[in-house]
């Protein structure tokens, strides 16, 4: 009966059969050794042969009886197979060490990634050297059997059955199994049917197609060098400049190989991307999802490995090096984190043990119609802990500075992208997903409590209240929210022919009605330059010069507008083609003055934004902004002031959204005296027309725009000016 369970892979309690057992009048040692011809038991301490094991007829079960009073010591098995002889320490003599993984997992979300998955550990068993190996633990509550398979056991599903615990976790410690070993889990459902081999849900490293295998990895092996960055004091992101460069690592730049154009590795990106971001003056990198994902075309937004950086670009140590070097260069790193959905690939989380372990069982809640993927069961304790642990894991083990949470709206609303009858109301009959709301609040509370200097950012496309307000105020607890309204309205405006912009003037001014309802980031993200939407440059109307001028004018308007900034890669060089994830950016365009000029403008905008407190200190306080003229729809001109925290520094932003230059344009100002031009997007340096080269203006005591003083400007066509009065 015992051997039949093992042979058929239906043994859920292998520790009850294998290992050391006191069976009067002797002590019996049992081992399950598929493919073995004979086996000896040998003590590890002194290489003493205890005896040859007898084999149960027609099975792979071997036994050896020793004296009843034998003082159990660590033993190994000397095994003869048709391919030769080898030794291994028997894993089934360590039941307590295996069980230790799951005693306290449910008490703290960080315990999940500190205990589950494949943990490289050392056991002090009183020998000259500790016994090192890998402890496996996986959650599969409804499986009838689970075994760990890999190169170390020739992917034999019967070789290493795991022990089921009362909490639904399966555990096993495999001695001498070290870093770099590939593995998966072989599961049988509750009816004994074999399931597809599964990658580790808490795997720290993974392989690409076709294996999609998990890989044993030790987080202790990398030595961080970013202590100065981590220990910096007085980090208040709301008062600091934040200019984010959003990057898809696979298509920022590519290298030519014998097989064609290929990705740059994490380490190659250290030598190219980080210096570029530093040179351009961005404060942060935001990386499209790096959690392991099977399909290139999802850009990472269909992840299956929420604890493994994608191996497309290197191993976890390589990714740590990338983050480490970013920090040493003074650049923060934000990653996209995707708890909203996951794909149903066979090796992933979908129907993990034959049941809906991770996803809602009812497709009206558990299936996403937009992305044809599964939705996590946000109400299940184990799933909630799994997701919160994943968020904390990136902040902890990879020193990530921020998590941008994708598709938050799809989590908040039960009827998101669904028709009547295709969704289940909540207990109050409404469309809010209380379980997802609770999860997001818990995630944010845990993240900020444990890592105070980080930021969480929501991509939330509706007017859901208090997304970036603390949980104790009834908010979701995010630090920031993408301002999708500003993005939509301003892009709609700037795409209009200037002759018609006078009729859409409110699309630029409306954002200030709600600008301080949330802690906003102004995004011009990857979503706006793909799927037929065209590049940012190609959204602009007019001839070649007017397109470039519109882009420059608009970029400076964005950097002057309250809110932190985010630009997708390629915006800063005026890429002409829309983004293609299978190709590099069009870096050759920088051979032309137009694109060099656009790039130079973005560099200057970043520099001014960081250098002048008036442009960033009060991004989220209403006293940092004041309209000067927002009614001039006829001329499509906007004018406003940005102010520093002490109110002494003032930067005036004036935008002319028509190709008509405005001579003698009078602007009301607060103070009499000299005003310096900080920026003119029409400057020849930026491939502008150079309509005026005036660098300062004198204000006089002539009231205008409800101000006591005013000055007369020469407003270039399709241009934005920054003027400063200290």
Buried (B, 14 or more C-beta within 10 A) or exposed (E): EBBEBBBEBEBBEBBBBBBBBEEEEBBBBBBBBBBBEBBBBBBBEEEEEBEEBEBEEEBBBBBBBBEEEBEEBBBBBBBBBEEEEEBBBBBBBBBEBBBBBBEEBBEBBBBBBBBBBBBBBEBEBEEEEEBBBBBBBBBBBBBBBBBBBBEBBEBBBBBBBBBBBEEBBBBBBBBBBEBEBBBBBBBBBEEEEEBBBBBBBBBBBBBEEEBBBBBBBBBEEBEBEBEEBEEEEEBEBBBBBBBBBBBBBBBBBBEEEEEEEEBBBBBBBBEEBBEBBEEBBBBBBBBBBBBBBBEBEBBBBBBBBBBBBBBBBBBBBBBBBBBBBBBBBEBBBBBBBBBBBBBBBBBBBBBBBBBBBBBBEEEEBBBBEEBEBBBBBBBBEBBBBBBBBBBBBBBBBBBBBBBBBBBBBBBBBBBBEBEEEEBEEEEEEEBBBBBBBBBBBBBBBBBBEEBEBBBBBBBBBEEBEBBBBBBEEEBBBBBBBBBBBBBBBBBEBBBBEBEEBBEBBEBBBBBBEEBBBBBBBBBBBBBBBBEEBBBBBBBBBBEEBBBBBBBBBBBBBBBBBBBBBBBBBBBBBBBBBBBEBEEBBBBEBBEEEBBBBBBBBBBBBBBBBBEBBBBBBBBBBEEBBBBBBBEBBEBBBBBBBBBBBEEEBBBBBBBBBBBEBBEEBBBBBBEBEBBEBBBBBBBEBBBBBEBBEEEEBEBEEBEBBEBBBBBBBBBBBBBBBBBBBE
